[in-house]
Amino acid sequence: MKEDIQETRLENGLTILTDRMAGVRSATLGFFFRTGARFEPAELNGISHFIEHAVFKGTKKRTALEIAVEQDRLGGNFDAFTTHEETGFAIKVIDDQVEAAFDLIADMLIDPSFDEKELESEQRVIIEEMKMTEDSPEDFLGEIFSEAFFPGHPLGVNIAGTPQTVESFDSETTRKYHEKTFTARNLVITAAGNIDHGRIAELASRSFDISANGQNQPNSPIPTLAAPIVIRENKNLEQAHLVIATPFVSARDERRYAADLLANILGGGTSSRLWQKIREERGLAYSVGTSAAMYLDCGVFSIFAGTSPEQTGEVVDISVEELRAVVRDGVREDELDLAKAQARASILLSLEDSAARSAAMAQSEMTYGRQIPVEETLARIDAVTADDASELAREFFKSESIAFVALGDLDGLKVDRDRLAI
């Protein structure tokens, strides 16, 4: 299913991207702002996430209930999210509901009421969301890890903020930040599916102020990454949860294709090294794997696992040994070929989903300032050599860079720099 991407760039900075898919009845609209937790001043930590919630609480034309009813009437999947680097809203609907869906989201984003009483209610909701995260050990571990790995940097803060900051987001504060940041200048609108580019561009230009209002997103400093060793005790957990991590390439690094393949070889699937060694051969964990998180200016390679507290040391040792092995011996051709086949299948299968294509257009625009054709991506993946992946392992998997963070009933667990040595 070939891409048919068109673009329009308005004078106010708004970018509109569409990808027409023949033979489908679905369409996905995406509204992606170039703003997130890393761009917020410290005293407003969490306000992007708060605004993501607050726009659902009513506009000048619609009450919160009317928004909810209309969302259900459209019958699609409506998703909203905030990360450290973006805030997004996406809805997937039948093609004859595109204009109604566009009108709903545009109204929410342009003209939210930010009623004081509604905001106070949402503050309580978000604080409950924070408590839910603390009750989820995997999520809570992620927060502990980020704070230790990105010390003193916005990438280490909680995207949702703190109870103290959230409670300070009154109507005036919220409206002021929204008017300054959630503007057409910082917005990318995408549409994929059975859509017409001209009509989407017309809806966008009619809905969003043609004047160049608002401000560009401020620059965020490049973080200095730490190599912490943190063991957080929680005797109420049946399992221990751990992360072993190192710095990695950024989203704009040309070696990102090799980096993704390396991460998949080590822990990206059921045939990966860590899955086979830790789960299949030893039966030490149900959940184990790797990830390569890539930000605009830095990246993180991480191994994650959940296991019984008494087995944690063994899981750590196996994981570190696999890092040593790939540094020492490199990547084999057969496992590289398998990782390439996995990546190719994942990319091609995603082309059948309008939501995936809509999100991919936005990511490509916000990260690279251009659309990267699927053919180019597949060619870049195919061009990765075993030496490319092995060289990345040798560059980034270093003893002094290894971070370790664990949460659980771990009294007596000893993890030091020698145990993590590569």
Summary of the structure (lengths in Angstrom):
residues: 422
radius of gyration: 22.7
end to end distance: 44.2
largest distance: 64.4
contacts: 1436
relative contact order: 0.16
helix: 49%
strand: 19%
